[in-house]
Amino acid sequence: MKFSIRLNNDLPVELYPILAKKAEEAGFDQFWVSDDLFLRSAWVILAAVAQQTERIQIGTCIVNPYTIHPAEMAMAAATLDELSHGRFLLGISSGADDFLGWVGIDAERPVRTVRETIETLRRLWRGAPGGARGWTDQAYLRFKARPIPIYVGAMSPRMLRLIGDVADGGLPLLFPPEHFAEVMGFIQPQREVDVAACIWCSVTRDDRVAAEHVLRDKIAYYGRALSPTILQRLGLTKADFEPIQARMQKGDPLGAARLVTEDMLRIGVVGTAPDVIPRLDGLVHMGARHLSFGPPLGPDLLQAIDVLGSDVLPRYR
């Protein structure tokens, strides 16, 4: 079994090395940070983490080739891998349409673009010219790099299939966790691929109400970006999130969070360790061999990592 932590890039930079060290001590194998637009740079965050940790792998969850050119992506990834002494993992996908729309980007041919970007990155890390359309023979890295593991983030069936086709690992967003079997049906890997069962998790030692409150905030912010496939598993549609989105657009996040229903809370796992373990048992029963716990994690992040490390991970290790 592997275990990982995923965090959004919305916290003060100085907190990430503290959280990563805590995760490393708690027995986690990987530490992922998102790179959502107009929040803090995942590259800078992970550079800080790399210098304060020793064992845990670090990764982007995710970057995309529309806002970051593949040449810049190759450079940054190889540099972070050098800084972390070979612990870097590149999480890549096409990005969320809603967020890309903020800067006028229409993510055309997302699966093909991600596939071509992966091919380009691997050529560059081998020391060869990138070979992408319009690139010259001078488009190659001027320093030595290793073949960095590439994880593809996915929600749609076509992007899930890409994990099985070309990736070293997968970051399929599973909300809810019962979605795992269906996800693996799309991936169908023909070789060893590290598929992380990525769930939203809000864990606390003894205050379930506080844990639910934090998860409601996250669902209110990101719910509109969830795929129809995921929502269907919960008996929901994008129309169910329109009143929440309207409150968010009016600058009323608290009002938006209050509109999150009990059915929507099932997107993630929430509560104390005894509350979340039955749903994790279901994941493992379906074949999950990598449990990945994502934001919000809980009202107290350090406590949440401690609870997971002491009360949850040993059950599956």
C-alpha positions in Angstrom: 0.0 0.0 0.0 1.0 3.6 -0.6 -0.4 6.6 1.2 -0.4 10.3 0.1 -1.5 13.7 1.2 -2.9 16.3 -1.2 -3.2 20.0 -0.4 -4.5 23.0 -2.2 -2.2 25.9 -2.9 -4.2 28.3 -0.8 -2.2 28.3 2.5 0.7 30.5 3.6 3.9 29.1 2.0 5.6 28.6 5.4 3.0 26.1 6.4 3.8 23.5 3.7 7.2 22.4 5.0 5.7 21.9 8.5 2.8 19.8 7.1 5.1 17.8 4.8 7.4 17.0 7.7 4.4 15.9 9.7 3.2 13.7 6.9 6.7 12.2 6.4 6.8 11.4 10.2 3.3 9.9 10.0 4.3 7.4 7.3 3.0 9.0 4.2 4.8 8.2 0.9 3.8 11.2 -1.2 3.0 14.9 -0.7 1.0 16.6 -3.5 0.2 20.3 -3.9 -2.3 21.7 -6.4 -1.5 24.6 -8.8 -4.9 26.3 -9.1 -4.9 29.7 -10.8 -4.4 32.9 -8.8 -3.3 31.0 -5.7 0.3 30.4 -4.6 2.7 28.7 -7.0 3.1 25.0 -6.4 6.6 25.1 -7.8 7.7 27.5 -5.1 5.8 25.7 -2.4 7.4 22.3 -3.3 10.9 23.9 -3.5 10.4 24.9 0.1 9.1 21.4 1.0 12.0 19.7 -0.7 14.5 21.5 1.4 12.8 20.6 4.7 12.1 16.9 4.0 14.2 13.8 3.4 12.1 10.8 2.3 8.7 11.8 1.1 8.1 12.2 -2.6 6.7 15.6 -3.7 4.5 16.4 -6.7 2.2 18.8 -8.5 -1.4 18.0 -8.4 -1.9 19.2 -11.1 -0.2 21.5 -13.7 -1.5 21.9 -17.2 0.1 22.7 -20.6 -2.3 25.6 -21.4 -1.1 28.0 -18.6 2.5 26.5 -18.4 4.4 25.9 -21.6 5.8 22.4 -21.9 9.3 23.8 -22.1 8.9 25.7 -18.8 7.3 22.6 -17.3 10.2 20.4 -18.3 12.7 22.9 -16.8 10.8 23.4 -13.5 10.2 19.7 -13.0 13.8 18.7 -13.7 15.0 21.5 -11.4 12.7 20.4 -8.6 13.8 16.8 -9.1 17.4 17.9 -8.7 16.7 19.9 -5.6 14.8 17.0 -4.0 17.4 14.4 -4.9 15.1 12.4 -7.2 11.9 12.7 -5.2 9.8 14.8 -7.6 6.6 13.5 -9.3 4.9 15.5 -12.1 1.1 15.5 -11.9 -0.3 16.8 -15.2 -3.7 17.2 -16.8 -5.7 19.7 -18.9 -7.0 21.8 -16.0 -10.6 22.7 -15.1 -12.5 24.5 -17.9 -14.2 26.9 -15.4 -10.8 28.1 -14.1 -9.1 28.3 -17.5 -12.1 30.4 -18.7 -11.1 33.1 -16.2 -8.1 33.9 -18.4 -9.8 33.4 -21.7 -8.3 29.9 -22.4 -10.4 27.3 -24.3 -8.7 24.0 -23.6 -9.0 22.5 -27.1 -8.3 18.8 -27.6 -7.4 18.3 -24.0 -6.6 14.6 -24.1 -4.5 14.9 -27.2 -2.7 18.0 -25.8 -1.8 16.2 -22.6 -0.6 13.1 -24.4 1.6 15.2 -26.7 2.9 17.1 -23.7 3.9 13.9 -22.0 5.8 12.7 -25.1 7.6 16.1 -25.3 8.6 16.0 -21.6 10.0 12.6 -21.8 12.1 13.5 -24.9 13.4 16.6 -23.1 14.4 14.6 -20.0 16.3 12.1 -22.1 18.4 15.0 -23.5 16.7 14.9 -26.9 15.0 17.9 -28.7 11.4 18.2 -27.6 10.1 17.5 -31.1 6.8 19.3 -30.7 5.2 21.1 -33.6 7.1 24.3 -34.5 10.1 23.4 -32.2 13.6 23.5 -33.6 16.5 21.1 -32.9 17.8 23.7 -30.4 14.8 22.9 -28.1 16.5 20.7 -25.6 17.5 20.8 -21.9 21.0 22.1 -21.3 21.4 20.1 -18.0 21.1 16.4 -17.2 17.7 15.2 -16.0 16.2 11.8 -15.1 13.0 10.3 -16.5 10.6 11.8 -13.9 7.4 9.8 -13.1 4.3 11.3 -14.7 0.9 11.0 -13.1 -2.1 12.1 -15.1 -5.0 13.7 -13.2 -8.4 12.7 -14.6 -12.1 12.9 -14.1 -13.5 12.2 -17.7 -13.5 8.7 -19.2 -11.1 9.7 -22.0 -8.5 11.2 -19.7 -8.9 8.2 -17.4 -8.0 5.9 -20.4 -4.9 8.1 -21.0 -3.6 7.0 -17.5 -3.6 3.4 -18.6 -2.1 4.2 -22.0 0.9 6.4 -21.2 1.2 7.4 -17.5 3.4 6.1 -14.7 0.7 6.9 -12.2 -2.8 8.2 -12.0 -4.6 10.9 -9.9 -8.3 10.1 -10.7 -10.5 12.3 -8.6 -12.9 9.8 -7.0 -15.4 11.8 -5.2 -17.2 9.8 -4.0 -14.8 6.9 -3.1 -17.4 4.3 -4.3 -16.5 5.6 -7.8 -13.2 3.7 -7.7 -14.3 0.5 -9.5 -15.9 2.4 -12.3 -12.7 4.5 -12.6 -10.5 1.5 -12.9 -12.8 0.1 -15.6 -11.8 3.1 -17.7 -8.1 3.0 -16.9 -7.5 -0.7 -17.7 -3.7 -0.5 -17.2 -1.7 -3.1 -19.3 1.4 -2.6 -17.1 2.2 -1.5 -13.5 0.6 1.9 -12.9 0.4 3.6 -9.5 -3.3 4.7 -9.4 -4.0 6.8 -6.4 -7.5 6.5 -5.0 -7.9 10.3 -4.6 -10.6 11.2 -2.1 -11.7 14.3 -0.3 -11.2 13.8 3.4 -12.1 15.9 6.4 -10.9 14.1 9.6 -10.9 15.1 13.2 -10.2 13.4 16.5 -13.5 14.1 18.1 -15.5 17.0 16.4 -17.5 15.7 13.4 -19.5 19.0 13.1 -16.3 21.0 12.6 -15.1 18.4 10.0 -18.4 18.7 8.1 -18.2 22.5 8.1 -14.7 22.5 6.5 -15.9 20.0 3.8 -19.0 22.1 3.0 -16.7 25.1 2.3 -14.6 23.1 -0.1 -17.6 21.6 -1.9 -19.2 25.0 -2.3 -16.0 26.3 -4.0 -15.2 23.3 -6.3 -18.5 21.6 -6.7 -19.2 23.4 -10.0 -16.1 21.8 -11.5 -17.0 18.2 -10.8 -17.7 16.0 -13.8 -21.2 14.8 -14.6 -19.9 11.2 -14.2 -19.0 11.9 -10.6 -22.2 13.8 -9.8 -24.3 11.0 -11.3 -22.9 8.6 -8.7 -24.4 10.8 -6.0 -27.7 11.4 -7.8 -26.7 15.0 -8.4 -26.4 17.3 -11.5 -24.6 20.5 -12.2 -28.0 22.3 -11.8 -28.0 21.3 -8.1 -24.9 23.5 -7.7 -26.3 26.6 -9.4 -27.8 28.2 -6.3 -24.4 27.6 -4.5 -22.5 29.1 -7.4 -24.9 32.1 -7.4 -24.1 32.7 -3.7 -20.3 32.4 -4.4 -20.6 34.9 -7.3 -22.3 37.4 -4.9 -19.3 37.1 -2.5 -21.3 35.0 0.1 -19.2 31.8 0.7 -20.8 31.2 4.0 -24.3 31.3 2.5 -23.0 29.0 -0.3 -21.7 26.5 2.2 -25.0 26.4 4.0 -26.6 25.2 0.8 -24.4 22.1 0.6 -26.7 19.1 1.2 -26.1 15.8 3.0 -26.0 14.1 -0.4 -23.3 16.5 -1.5 -21.3 15.8 1.6 -21.0 12.2 0.4 -18.6 13.5 -2.2 -15.9 13.1 0.5 -15.3 11.1 3.7 -15.9 13.0 6.9 -15.7 12.6 10.6 -13.5 10.7 13.1 -11.4 7.7 12.2 -14.3 5.3 13.0 -16.5 7.3 10.6 -14.1 7.2 7.6 -12.7 3.7 7.9 -15.8 1.8 6.6 -15.6 3.8 3.3 -11.9 3.3 3.1 -12.4 -0.5 3.6 -14.7 -0.4 0.6 -11.9 1.2 -1.5 -9.4 -1.4 -0.5 -11.9 -4.2 -1.1 -12.3 -2.8 -4.7 -8.6 -3.1 -5.2 -7.2 0.3 -4.2 -3.5 0.0 -3.4 -2.8 3.7 -2.9 -5.0 5.8 -0.6 -4.6 9.5 -1.3 -6.2 11.9 1.2 -7.1 15.4 -0.2 -8.3 18.7 1.0 -9.8 19.9 3.2 -8.4 17.1 5.4 -9.9 18.7 8.5 -10.4 21.8 10.7 -6.9 21.3 12.1 -4.5 20.0 9.4 -1.7 18.9 11.7 -4.3 17.0 13.8 -5.8 15.4 10.7 -2.4 14.1 9.5 -1.8 12.8 13.0 -5.2 11.0 13.1 -4.6 9.5 9.7 -1.1 8.4 10.6 -1.9 6.9 14.0 -5.5 5.6 13.5 -6.0 4.9 9.8 -2.7 4.1 8.0 -1.7 1.2 10.3 -5.0 -0.6 9.4 -4.0 -0.9 5.8 -0.2 -1.0 5.9 
